[in-house]
């Protein structure tokens, strides 16, 4: 009798467990791609210019920071505040003096482009507006490309006006100096103006009255992007974004001559001191800013490659601080805004591949590499300003034998870009193909879901065809470049139309299909129905089991691995953000767990998912699930670790 009671109790417990809502999982919460994990302390997004005050504070300007002012302030390796609204600045130029900061403003419908704002350093308020350029109709292009102050004067490069404009620091125009395509500016101790002409690879010296005195012609291919006059040495420091990727120091007495360099020649692309693509203490990417404080500490702002025309989504912020002897003191990094990183199967999840960067570690992680080589591959869509996508910071990754295939895409994409890697190119992702494109023999955009499976097969819901196309991987050439066979069409089941997401698990022959919002024209969203097909390639393309009906509306991104489907949400029907990740059992359809933030004091994970492929999942050999989520608010990547 006792045994029967035990059996009944066990059955009752199992039944209750099957119908009870899932509680929070016993997961841990971590982050990558930002030095700090909280919103208050996070390093600001995509800084593209920098000014260092003599007493030590660092001011950077960005076109967009989701949860901070567009001018971020740092000191001693810490965030100490910000100025302005998150979308107020262009990011192209910033300077300051004892009381004020001057920064190029982002395009506005009220005043257009080409303006500069003056901000009180104590209060952070804007107290002066200067319309520098007559070219005020450029919403996506840098118009004011350089700023500098000296005494009571403010100098501004008006790129399209082909002039450097001089004002008092109170905004009263003084005079113009004609200069072709002016960029970064510096002023020496004699009042001479040094003007970088980036595309020409030259720097011109102009007298205080505008007379041409000298021209520095840099090595072939050089791109002078940042200038700083180092008063103690009397030298001009030049950040070179060309293939040298270093800082050049020029003696200015008499005819300017190259005195020395700082940084590894070739920067992150050098193969003599590291792996191609590997970043490091002096393995610079784009040197976007140079500054020193009165103690002799040097600060270098890097802007890793990537971002396309959306200047607010460039490769990231990477500030290096060096002592007067040139030894690295600390770094501040913000390497992701609207993007995600995929755990690497080839390293059992130790590395994380983003659309442009590679990370490892925990508690912010380590920036391993920038995978873009703009010199060898200038048409790489990740840096091609004419590319149709907003950015390509979202990744999917397949490891097939010794080969990796990276797929990069934008926030809400209908186009996907394929890359491969090989030993000769290290961490650099080599562009291969585009879907739609000739490699896949289609021009139809991908608006019914996309997946690259663990065997390198590509699955795509091509727009207005009514079919899912499977492109099987046929192999790799000697360089590691993949090729795919012709698309095999499989009709989209009627029960899941309109189709909006595809996840195929090759190891278990399991297909997961997500339905779009019925009756909606928004092909980027997910409705509430997800179908799971076991034995899809074996022929089961019509009988899903289970069918998962989501209790929340606003699902935006899904991924699956092992026994679970992971669902990330945008906003629910109540308008409330849904930042947690639900884990559904692929065998039963039950909601087994919800991944929540378990480290609120040190990690922000509050961002809802507003991207189609902003959740990635991997099952480690230890049985641990690693789930990454785009965290736009913290300019980071949230990492959940869960062992059921």
C-alpha positions as CSV (number, residue, x, y, z in Angstrom):
1,X,0.0,0.0,0.0
2,X,2.9,2.3,0.9
3,X,4.5,1.5,-2.4
4,X,1.3,2.4,-4.4
5,X,1.1,5.7,-2.6
6,X,4.7,6.4,-3.5
7,X,4.0,5.6,-7.2
8,X,0.8,7.8,-7.2
9,X,2.8,10.6,-5.6
10,X,5.6,10.3,-8.2
11,X,3.1,10.3,-11.0
12,X,1.3,13.3,-9.6
13,X,4.6,15.2,-9.2
14,X,5.5,14.4,-12.8
15,X,2.1,15.6,-14.0
16,X,2.4,18.8,-12.1
17,X,5.9,19.4,-13.3
18,X,4.7,19.0,-16.9
19,X,2.0,21.6,-16.6
20,X,3.7,24.0,-14.2
21,X,5.3,27.2,-15.6
22,X,9.1,27.0,-15.8
23,X,11.0,28.8,-13.1
24,X,14.3,30.7,-13.6
25,X,17.1,28.4,-14.7
26,X,20.1,27.9,-12.5
27,X,22.2,29.7,-15.0
28,X,25.1,32.1,-14.6
29,X,25.3,35.5,-16.4
30,X,28.4,37.0,-17.9
31,X,29.3,39.5,-20.6
32,X,31.7,40.1,-23.4
33,X,32.9,43.0,-25.6
34,X,32.9,45.8,-23.0
35,X,35.4,46.4,-20.2
36,X,32.5,47.0,-17.8
37,X,29.3,45.1,-17.5
38,X,26.9,47.7,-15.9
39,X,25.1,50.5,-17.6
40,X,26.6,53.1,-15.3
41,X,30.2,52.0,-15.9
42,X,30.0,50.7,-19.5
43,X,32.5,52.1,-22.0
44,X,30.7,54.1,-24.7
45,X,30.0,52.9,-28.2
46,X,32.1,53.4,-31.3
47,X,34.2,56.4,-30.4
48,X,35.7,58.0,-33.5
49,X,37.6,61.0,-32.1
50,X,39.3,61.9,-28.8
51,X,40.6,64.9,-26.8
52,X,42.7,64.5,-23.6
53,X,42.6,67.3,-21.0
54,X,46.0,68.2,-19.5
55,X,44.9,67.1,-16.1
56,X,43.9,63.6,-17.4
57,X,40.2,63.3,-18.3
58,X,39.6,61.7,-21.7
59,X,36.7,62.9,-23.9
60,X,35.5,60.8,-26.8
61,X,32.8,61.5,-29.4
62,X,30.5,58.9,-30.9
63,X,27.6,59.1,-33.3
64,X,25.4,56.9,-31.1
65,X,25.4,55.3,-27.6
66,X,22.1,53.7,-26.6
67,X,22.4,54.3,-22.9
68,X,24.9,57.1,-22.5
69,X,25.8,60.6,-23.7
70,X,27.5,60.8,-27.1
71,X,30.6,62.4,-25.5
72,X,32.0,59.9,-23.0
73,X,34.4,60.9,-20.2
74,X,37.1,58.6,-18.8
75,X,39.9,58.8,-16.3
76,X,42.3,56.3,-14.8
77,X,40.7,53.5,-16.7
78,X,37.2,54.3,-15.5
79,X,34.0,55.8,-16.9
80,X,33.4,59.1,-15.0
81,X,30.4,60.5,-17.0
82,X,29.1,61.7,-20.3
83,X,27.8,64.8,-22.0
84,X,24.8,65.3,-24.3
85,X,22.2,63.0,-25.7
86,X,23.1,59.6,-27.0
87,X,22.5,60.6,-30.7
88,X,23.6,64.2,-30.5
89,X,27.1,64.0,-32.0
90,X,28.6,63.1,-35.3
91,X,31.7,61.6,-33.7
92,X,34.0,62.9,-36.3
93,X,35.8,65.6,-34.3
94,X,36.3,66.8,-30.7
95,X,38.5,69.2,-28.8
96,X,38.5,71.3,-25.6
97,X,40.1,73.7,-23.3
98,X,40.0,74.4,-19.5
99,X,36.3,75.2,-19.4
100,X,34.7,73.7,-22.5
101,X,34.4,70.8,-24.9
102,X,33.7,71.4,-28.6
103,X,32.3,68.6,-30.7
104,X,30.9,68.1,-34.2
105,X,27.1,67.7,-34.1
106,X,25.1,65.0,-35.8
107,X,22.7,65.9,-38.6
108,X,19.5,67.4,-37.4
109,X,16.3,68.2,-39.3
110,X,16.4,71.7,-37.6
111,X,19.9,72.8,-38.6
112,X,21.2,70.1,-40.9
113,X,24.9,69.0,-40.8
114,X,28.2,70.7,-40.4
115,X,27.7,72.3,-37.0
116,X,29.7,72.3,-33.8
117,X,28.5,72.6,-30.2
118,X,30.3,74.0,-27.2
119,X,29.6,72.3,-23.9
120,X,30.5,73.3,-20.4
121,X,32.8,70.7,-18.9
122,X,31.4,71.2,-15.4
123,X,27.7,71.2,-16.1
124,X,27.7,69.2,-19.4
125,X,25.2,71.7,-21.0
126,X,25.5,73.1,-24.5
127,X,26.0,76.8,-24.3
128,X,27.0,77.7,-27.9
129,X,26.1,76.5,-31.4
130,X,28.3,77.2,-34.4
131,X,27.3,76.5,-38.0
132,X,30.7,75.8,-39.5
133,X,29.8,74.5,-43.0
134,X,27.5,75.5,-45.7
135,X,27.2,71.8,-46.6
136,X,24.3,71.2,-44.2
137,X,22.5,68.4,-46.1
138,X,24.8,65.4,-45.4
139,X,23.0,63.2,-42.9
140,X,25.5,60.3,-43.0
141,X,28.8,61.8,-43.9
142,X,31.4,63.6,-41.8
143,X,31.4,67.3,-42.7
144,X,33.4,68.8,-39.8
145,X,36.5,66.6,-39.8
146,X,38.8,68.3,-37.4
147,X,38.8,70.6,-34.4
148,X,41.5,72.2,-32.3
149,X,41.8,75.1,-29.8
150,X,44.7,77.4,-29.0
151,X,44.2,80.2,-26.4
152,X,41.0,82.0,-27.3
153,X,40.8,80.5,-30.8
154,X,38.8,77.5,-32.2
155,X,39.9,75.9,-35.5
156,X,37.5,73.7,-37.5
157,X,38.0,71.7,-40.7
158,X,35.1,72.2,-43.2
159,X,35.8,69.2,-45.4
160,X,33.4,70.1,-48.2
161,X,34.2,73.8,-48.0
162,X,37.9,73.0,-48.5
163,X,38.8,75.4,-45.7
164,X,39.9,75.6,-42.1
165,X,37.6,78.0,-40.3
166,X,38.9,80.0,-37.4
167,X,36.6,81.4,-34.6
168,X,37.0,82.7,-31.2
169,X,36.1,80.1,-28.6
170,X,32.9,82.2,-28.1
171,X,32.0,81.5,-31.7
172,X,32.9,84.8,-33.4
173,X,34.3,84.1,-36.9
174,X,37.8,85.4,-37.6
175,X,39.0,84.1,-40.9
176,X,39.2,81.1,-43.2
177,X,42.3,79.3,-44.6
178,X,41.9,77.5,-47.9
179,X,42.9,73.9,-47.7
180,X,41.8,71.0,-49.9
181,X,39.9,68.3,-48.1
182,X,41.0,69.2,-44.6
183,X,40.8,66.6,-41.8
184,X,42.5,66.3,-38.4
185,X,44.1,69.4,-36.9
186,X,46.9,70.3,-34.6
187,X,48.5,73.6,-33.5
188,X,52.1,73.9,-32.6
189,X,53.8,76.3,-30.1
190,X,54.4,79.0,-32.8
191,X,50.7,79.1,-33.8
192,X,51.2,77.2,-37.0
193,X,48.2,75.0,-38.1
194,X,48.9,71.4,-39.2
195,X,46.2,69.9,-41.4
196,X,45.9,66.3,-42.3
197,X,44.7,65.5,-45.9
198,X,43.8,61.9,-45.3
199,X,43.1,60.6,-48.8
200,X,46.1,62.4,-50.2
201,X,48.4,61.0,-47.5
202,X,49.8,64.5,-46.7
203,X,49.9,67.0,-43.8
204,X,50.3,70.6,-44.6
205,X,51.8,73.3,-42.3
206,X,50.1,76.7,-42.5
207,X,51.3,79.9,-40.8
208,X,48.9,81.7,-38.5
209,X,47.9,83.9,-41.4
210,X,47.3,80.9,-43.7
211,X,50.6,80.8,-45.8
212,X,51.8,77.3,-46.8
213,X,55.1,76.6,-45.0
214,X,55.7,72.8,-45.3
215,X,54.1,69.6,-46.6
216,X,54.7,66.2,-45.1
217,X,54.3,63.6,-47.7
218,X,53.8,60.3,-45.8
219,X,54.8,56.9,-47.2
220,X,52.7,55.5,-50.0
221,X,49.3,54.3,-48.8
222,X,49.4,56.3,-45.5
223,X,46.2,57.8,-44.3
224,X,46.8,60.5,-41.6
225,X,43.7,60.3,-39.4
226,X,44.8,61.8,-36.1
227,X,47.2,64.6,-35.2
228,X,48.7,65.7,-31.9
229,X,51.4,68.3,-31.3
230,X,53.7,67.0,-28.5
231,X,55.0,70.2,-26.9
232,X,57.8,68.7,-24.7
233,X,59.5,67.1,-27.7
234,X,58.4,69.6,-30.3
235,X,57.2,66.7,-32.5
236,X,54.0,66.1,-34.5
237,X,52.4,62.7,-33.8
238,X,50.4,61.3,-36.7
239,X,48.0,58.4,-36.5
240,X,48.3,56.4,-39.7
241,X,45.2,54.4,-40.8
242,X,47.0,53.1,-43.8
243,X,48.7,49.7,-44.0
244,X,51.4,50.7,-41.4
245,X,48.7,51.1,-38.7
246,X,51.1,53.0,-36.4
247,X,51.9,56.4,-35.0
248,X,54.6,58.4,-36.7
249,X,56.6,61.2,-35.0
250,X,58.0,64.0,-37.1
251,X,60.6,66.5,-36.1
252,X,59.4,70.0,-37.0
253,X,62.6,72.1,-36.8
254,X,63.4,73.1,-40.4
255,X,62.0,70.7,-43.0
256,X,59.8,68.1,-41.1
257,X,61.5,64.6,-41.0
258,X,60.3,61.3,-39.6
259,X,62.0,60.8,-36.2
260,X,60.4,57.6,-35.0
261,X,57.3,55.5,-34.8
262,X,55.2,54.1,-32.0
263,X,53.4,50.8,-32.5
264,X,54.1,47.6,-34.5
265,X,54.4,48.4,-38.2
266,X,51.4,46.8,-39.8
267,X,49.5,46.9,-36.5
268,X,47.0,44.1,-36.1
269,X,47.8,42.8,-39.6
270,X,51.5,42.2,-38.9
271,X,52.6,38.5,-39.0
272,X,56.0,38.8,-37.4
273,X,54.9,39.5,-33.9
274,X,51.5,37.8,-33.9
275,X,48.8,36.2,-35.9
276,X,47.3,38.3,-38.7
277,X,44.2,40.1,-37.3
278,X,45.4,39.7,-33.7
279,X,45.1,42.9,-31.7
280,X,47.4,43.8,-28.8
281,X,49.2,46.5,-26.8
282,X,50.8,48.1,-29.9
283,X,49.1,46.1,-32.6
284,X,46.8,49.0,-33.5
285,X,43.7,49.0,-35.8
286,X,42.5,52.4,-37.0
287,X,44.2,55.1,-34.9
288,X,41.4,57.6,-34.6
289,X,42.8,59.8,-31.8
290,X,46.0,60.7,-30.0
291,X,46.5,62.7,-26.8
292,X,48.8,63.2,-23.8
293,X,48.3,64.5,-20.3
294,X,50.6,66.8,-18.3
295,X,52.2,63.7,-16.6
296,X,53.4,62.4,-20.0
297,X,50.9,59.5,-20.3
298,X,50.0,58.8,-23.9
299,X,46.4,57.8,-24.9
300,X,45.6,56.2,-28.2
301,X,42.0,55.7,-29.5
302,X,41.6,52.8,-31.9
303,X,38.4,52.3,-34.0
304,X,38.4,48.6,-35.1
305,X,37.3,48.0,-38.7
306,X,33.7,47.4,-39.5
307,X,30.4,49.3,-39.7
308,X,29.6,50.3,-43.2
309,X,27.7,53.6,-43.7
310,X,26.2,53.6,-40.2
311,X,28.9,55.4,-38.4
312,X,27.3,54.8,-35.1
313,X,28.0,51.0,-35.5
314,X,31.6,51.0,-36.4
315,X,34.0,48.4,-35.0
316,X,34.1,49.8,-31.6
317,X,36.0,51.9,-29.0
318,X,39.5,50.7,-28.0
319,X,41.5,53.2,-25.8
320,X,45.0,52.3,-24.8
321,X,46.8,54.2,-22.1
322,X,50.7,54.1,-21.9
323,X,53.1,55.6,-19.4
324,X,55.8,58.0,-20.5
325,X,58.1,55.0,-21.2
326,X,55.6,53.6,-23.6
327,X,54.5,50.7,-21.5
328,X,50.7,49.8,-21.6
329,X,48.9,50.8,-18.4
330,X,45.3,49.9,-19.2
331,X,42.7,49.6,-21.9
332,X,39.1,50.6,-22.2
333,X,37.0,48.7,-24.8
334,X,33.5,48.8,-26.2
335,X,33.4,46.5,-29.2
336,X,29.8,45.8,-29.9
337,X,26.6,47.8,-30.1
338,X,24.1,46.1,-32.4
339,X,25.6,42.7,-32.9
340,X,26.2,39.3,-31.3
341,X,29.0,36.7,-31.1
342,X,28.7,33.0,-31.8
343,X,30.5,30.4,-29.6
344,X,33.1,28.7,-31.7
345,X,32.5,24.9,-32.1
346,X,36.2,24.3,-33.1
347,X,37.3,25.5,-29.6
348,X,34.3,24.1,-27.7
349,X,33.0,27.6,-27.1
350,X,36.3,29.1,-25.8
351,X,36.3,31.7,-28.6
352,X,33.4,33.8,-29.7
353,X,33.1,35.0,-33.3
354,X,31.2,38.3,-34.0
355,X,30.6,39.7,-37.4
356,X,33.9,41.6,-37.3
357,X,35.6,40.8,-34.0
358,X,36.7,37.7,-32.0
359,X,36.5,37.5,-28.2
360,X,37.4,35.1,-25.4
361,X,37.2,34.9,-21.6
362,X,34.7,36.2,-19.1
363,X,33.9,39.4,-17.2
364,X,34.1,41.5,-20.3
365,X,36.5,39.1,-21.9
366,X,39.5,39.7,-24.1
367,X,39.5,41.3,-27.5
368,X,41.4,38.7,-29.5
369,X,41.2,39.9,-33.1
370,X,39.6,42.1,-35.7
371,X,38.7,39.9,-38.7
372,X,38.6,42.6,-41.3
373,X,41.5,43.3,-43.7
374,X,40.4,46.4,-45.6
375,X,43.6,46.6,-47.6
376,X,43.6,43.1,-49.1
377,X,39.8,43.0,-49.4
378,X,38.6,46.6,-49.9
379,X,35.2,45.5,-51.2
380,X,34.6,43.5,-48.0
381,X,30.9,44.3,-47.3
382,X,31.7,44.9,-43.7
383,X,33.6,48.1,-44.7
384,X,32.1,48.9,-48.0
385,X,30.2,52.2,-47.5
386,X,28.0,51.4,-50.6
387,X,26.8,48.1,-49.2
388,X,23.1,47.9,-48.8
389,X,23.0,46.6,-45.2
390,X,23.2,48.8,-42.2
391,X,26.0,46.8,-40.6
392,X,27.2,43.2,-40.5
393,X,27.9,42.6,-36.8
394,X,25.7,39.6,-36.4
395,X,27.3,36.2,-36.8
396,X,26.6,32.6,-37.5
397,X,29.5,30.1,-37.5
398,X,30.0,26.6,-38.7
399,X,33.1,24.5,-38.0
400,X,33.5,21.6,-40.6
401,X,36.6,19.6,-39.9
402,X,39.5,22.0,-39.8
403,X,37.5,24.7,-41.7
404,X,35.4,27.5,-40.3
405,X,32.6,29.3,-42.2
406,X,31.5,32.7,-40.9
407,X,28.2,34.2,-42.0
408,X,27.8,37.9,-41.1
409,X,24.6,39.9,-41.4
410,X,22.8,43.0,-40.3
411,X,20.3,43.7,-37.6
412,X,17.2,42.8,-39.7
413,X,18.8,41.3,-42.8
414,X,17.6,39.8,-46.0
415,X,21.2,39.4,-47.3
416,X,23.9,37.2,-45.8
417,X,27.7,37.3,-46.4
418,X,30.0,34.3,-46.3
419,X,33.6,34.2,-45.2
420,X,36.3,31.6,-44.7
421,X,39.6,31.4,-42.8
422,X,43.0,29.8,-43.5
423,X,46.4,29.6,-41.8
424,X,48.0,32.1,-44.1
425,X,45.5,34.8,-43.1
426,X,45.2,34.0,-39.4
427,X,42.1,35.5,-37.9
428,X,41.2,37.4,-41.1
429,X,37.8,36.4,-42.5
430,X,38.1,36.2,-46.3
431,X,35.0,37.3,-48.3
432,X,33.5,34.5,-50.4
433,X,29.9,34.8,-51.4
434,X,26.6,36.6,-50.8
435,X,23.0,35.2,-50.5
436,X,21.3,36.3,-52.6
437,X,24.1,36.2,-55.2
438,X,25.7,34.3,-58.0
439,X,27.2,31.6,-55.7
440,X,23.6,30.5,-54.9
441,X,22.1,31.4,-58.3
442,X,19.4,33.6,-56.9
443,X,18.5,37.3,-56.6
444,X,15.6,36.7,-54.2
445,X,16.1,38.2,-50.8
446,X,16.0,35.9,-47.8
447,X,12.9,36.9,-45.9
448,X,11.7,33.5,-44.7
449,X,14.5,32.6,-42.4
450,X,18.2,31.6,-42.7
451,X,20.5,29.0,-41.1
452,X,23.9,27.6,-41.7
453,X,24.0,24.1,-40.0
454,X,26.9,22.3,-38.3
455,X,27.8,20.6,-41.6
456,X,28.0,23.8,-43.5
457,X,24.7,23.4,-45.3
458,X,22.7,26.6,-46.0
459,X,19.0,26.8,-45.5
460,X,17.1,29.8,-46.7
461,X,13.5,30.9,-47.1
462,X,13.6,32.9,-50.4
463,X,11.1,35.7,-50.6
464,X,7.8,34.9,-52.5
465,X,8.9,31.5,-53.6
466,X,6.9,29.4,-51.1
467,X,10.0,27.2,-50.7
468,X,12.8,26.6,-48.3
469,X,16.0,26.1,-50.3
470,X,18.7,23.8,-49.0
471,X,22.2,24.4,-50.4
472,X,24.4,21.4,-49.3
473,X,28.1,22.1,-48.7
474,X,30.1,20.3,-51.4
475,X,33.6,21.0,-50.0
476,X,36.5,23.4,-49.7
477,X,39.3,24.3,-52.0
478,X,42.9,24.3,-51.0
479,X,42.6,27.8,-49.5
480,X,39.6,26.8,-47.4
481,X,37.0,28.5,-49.6
482,X,33.6,26.7,-49.4
483,X,31.3,25.8,-52.2
484,X,27.7,24.7,-52.2
485,X,25.6,22.7,-54.5
486,X,22.4,23.8,-56.3
487,X,19.5,24.7,-54.0
488,X,17.1,21.9,-53.3
489,X,13.6,23.3,-52.8
490,X,11.3,22.0,-50.0
491,X,7.8,23.5,-49.9
492,X,7.0,25.5,-46.8
493,X,4.4,23.7,-44.8
494,X,1.0,25.5,-44.9
495,X,0.7,25.3,-41.1
496,X,3.7,27.6,-40.6
497,X,3.1,30.2,-43.3
498,X,4.2,33.0,-43.4
499,X,7.6,31.5,-42.6
500,X,10.0,33.8,-40.8
501,X,12.8,31.7,-39.1
502,X,14.7,28.5,-39.9
503,X,17.0,26.5,-37.6
504,X,18.2,23.1,-38.8
505,X,20.1,20.7,-36.5
506,X,22.1,18.5,-38.8
507,X,23.3,16.1,-36.1
508,X,19.7,15.1,-35.1
509,X,18.0,15.9,-38.4
510,X,15.7,18.3,-36.6
511,X,14.1,21.3,-38.3
512,X,12.6,24.2,-36.3
513,X,10.4,26.7,-38.2
514,X,9.1,29.9,-36.9
515,X,5.9,31.5,-38.1
516,X,5.7,35.2,-38.8
517,X,2.9,37.5,-37.5
518,X,-0.1,36.4,-39.5
519,X,-1.6,39.2,-41.5
520,X,1.4,41.5,-40.9
521,X,3.7,42.9,-43.6
522,X,6.6,42.8,-41.1
523,X,8.7,39.8,-42.2
524,X,11.3,40.5,-39.5
525,X,9.0,39.6,-36.6
526,X,8.0,36.2,-35.1
527,X,4.5,35.3,-34.2
528,X,3.6,32.8,-31.5
529,X,3.8,29.4,-33.3
530,X,7.0,27.4,-33.7
531,X,7.0,23.9,-35.3
532,X,9.6,21.2,-34.6
533,X,10.1,18.5,-37.3
534,X,12.1,15.4,-36.3
535,X,13.5,13.6,-39.3
536,X,13.1,16.5,-41.7
537,X,15.8,15.3,-44.3
538,X,14.5,11.8,-43.9
539,X,11.2,12.9,-45.3
540,X,9.1,14.4,-42.4
541,X,8.3,17.8,-43.8
542,X,4.5,17.9,-43.0
543,X,4.0,16.5,-39.5
544,X,5.5,18.7,-36.8
545,X,5.8,17.3,-33.3
546,X,5.9,19.2,-31.0
547,X,4.3,22.5,-31.9
548,X,5.4,25.2,-29.5
549,X,2.9,28.0,-28.8
550,X,4.7,31.0,-27.2
551,X,2.9,32.6,-24.3
552,X,4.6,35.9,-25.1
553,X,4.2,38.0,-28.2
554,X,7.2,39.9,-29.4
555,X,9.6,37.0,-30.1
556,X,12.4,38.3,-32.2
557,X,15.2,35.8,-32.4
558,X,15.6,32.0,-31.9
559,X,18.4,29.5,-32.0
560,X,18.5,25.8,-31.1
561,X,21.2,23.3,-30.1
562,X,21.1,19.9,-28.4
563,X,17.7,19.4,-26.7
564,X,16.6,23.0,-26.5
565,X,15.2,25.9,-28.5
566,X,16.1,29.3,-27.1
567,X,13.8,32.3,-27.7
568,X,14.6,36.0,-27.3
569,X,12.0,38.7,-27.2
570,X,11.6,42.3,-28.1
571,X,8.5,43.8,-26.4
572,X,5.5,41.9,-25.1
573,X,1.9,42.8,-25.7
574,X,1.9,45.0,-22.6
575,X,4.7,47.1,-24.1
576,X,7.2,45.9,-21.5
577,X,10.7,44.7,-22.5
578,X,11.2,41.0,-22.1
579,X,15.0,40.6,-21.6
580,X,15.1,36.9,-20.5
581,X,15.6,33.9,-22.8
582,X,13.2,31.0,-22.7
583,X,14.4,27.5,-23.2
584,X,11.9,25.1,-24.8
585,X,12.4,21.3,-24.8
586,X,12.6,20.1,-28.4
587,X,11.1,16.7,-27.5
588,X,8.1,17.8,-25.5
589,X,7.6,21.4,-26.5
590,X,7.6,22.4,-22.8
591,X,9.1,25.6,-21.5
592,X,11.7,23.9,-19.2
593,X,13.6,27.0,-18.1
594,X,14.0,30.7,-18.4
595,X,17.5,32.2,-18.4
596,X,17.6,35.3,-16.3
597,X,20.2,37.7,-15.0
598,X,21.8,36.2,-11.9
599,X,24.4,38.9,-11.5
600,X,22.5,42.2,-11.4
601,X,25.3,44.0,-9.5
602,X,28.0,43.4,-12.0
603,X,26.2,42.5,-15.3
604,X,23.5,44.3,-17.2
605,X,21.3,42.0,-19.2
606,X,18.2,44.2,-19.5
607,X,18.2,44.8,-23.2
608,X,15.3,43.3,-25.2
609,X,16.3,41.6,-28.4
610,X,15.6,43.9,-31.4
611,X,17.4,41.9,-34.0
612,X,16.4,38.9,-36.1
613,X,19.6,36.9,-35.3
614,X,20.5,38.4,-32.0
615,X,20.5,35.1,-30.0
616,X,23.1,32.3,-30.6
617,X,23.4,29.0,-28.7
618,X,26.1,26.3,-28.4
619,X,26.3,23.0,-26.4
620,X,29.7,22.4,-24.9
621,X,31.2,18.9,-24.5
622,X,30.7,19.3,-20.8
623,X,26.9,19.5,-21.2
624,X,26.8,23.2,-20.6
625,X,24.7,25.4,-22.8
626,X,26.2,28.7,-23.8
627,X,23.7,31.3,-25.0
628,X,24.7,34.8,-26.2
629,X,22.4,37.8,-26.6
630,X,23.0,41.2,-28.1
631,X,22.9,43.8,-25.4
632,X,22.5,47.1,-27.2
633,X,22.1,49.2,-24.0
634,X,25.4,48.1,-22.5
635,X,27.2,48.0,-25.9
636,X,28.1,44.4,-25.0
637,X,27.1,40.8,-25.5
638,X,25.3,39.0,-22.7
639,X,26.5,35.4,-22.1
640,X,24.3,32.9,-20.3
641,X,25.7,29.6,-19.1
642,X,23.3,26.8,-18.1
643,X,23.6,23.1,-17.4
644,X,20.1,21.5,-17.2
